[in-house]
Amino acid sequence: MIFDPLQLAIPGVRALQPYQPGKPNDIIQREFGKEPIVNLASNENPRTPDSVARDFLNGCNEPFSRYPDGSGHALKNALAQKLDVTPNQITLGNGSNDVLELLVKAFVSPGEGVVVSEHAFAVYSLAASAVGAELKTAPAVEWGHDLQAMRDLVDRKTKLVFIANPNNPTGTWISETEVCTFLDSLPGSVITVIDEAYFEYFSDAQMPDAVHLLNRYPALVATRTFSKIYGLAGFRVGYGVSSPEIADILNRVRQPFNVNSLALTAAERALKDEEFLIRSRELNNQGMIELVNGMSSLGLRSIPSIANFLSVDLQRPAFPVFEKMLQRGVLVRPIANYGMPNHLRFTIGLEEENSKALDVLEQSLIQ
């Protein structure tokens, strides 16, 4: 009998495909002889806070031969103070992806329901499929979440609903009124997860702050990350905020040391660097205007976005254009796997990176 590990895997895992990350810059440089590479593919902040980058290792008092603080005590306290919650409402993760997966692991059994939106962040579907959940996907409206369509899919088997606000890869968003109307309509047995990975990029008073809604909705969970505006994607640290009861359950399935010592220290420092956050938001707003105007001048329509990226309709299959741009030293993200084969997603970079991306896009559309 031939040994086939795939047949030993649980059905939900057998149906998955491995996540395909973008190629590292050094490999692209070797393949195409382009240096430096403009990488606008992964929705990172193009800058790192000086409070972390400057003398980081020298300023870190953690002994690296020891395990990190498994409770994340200092970071939880800093987050609790900033968010006006209690430390026992916070669950730390190896990126917010970790917390999203913990939610599925803790609350969804095989055959139970998870509701998501079309074009929503892929991790929701991946995590649900891996545990054998009954995944239901509501059609999008203008590339964004249709909360009424999602509500219509909720039934007695539904355990989790995932909402990305704003959504990746579309950048679309939902108002506080819409969110509260949706939450008010749900049965008490359904947990709603609002993924706010890009929360700090917008400041509109009409936008919901899921953390501030927790007292009103005990079955609500907010997730956020240090990988975006805080400029710490390489450290992999995120968190969820919920009721203490939900956090307690998540901590029962969380790996004991899922956030390393460097990440804990870096996140605590970055959290205090308000100047960096404000400047990052300003630069992102400026870059967004630059990219939107540039796309318009090329006759291309972009999806309105309040995150740190812009998805653009090329009105043709996008992958050949992506490859031409890559050969010219600019890396962006094709998003056919999100049901958007004609779109490319551009992360907002530095001014010179945005300008080069627009120039290279124009060349790649012509040739």
Order of alpha helices (4+ residues) and beta strands (2+ residues): alpha-alpha-alpha-beta-alpha-alpha-alpha-beta-alpha-beta-alpha-beta-alpha-beta-alpha-beta-beta-beta-alpha-alpha-alpha-beta-beta-alpha-beta-beta-beta-alpha
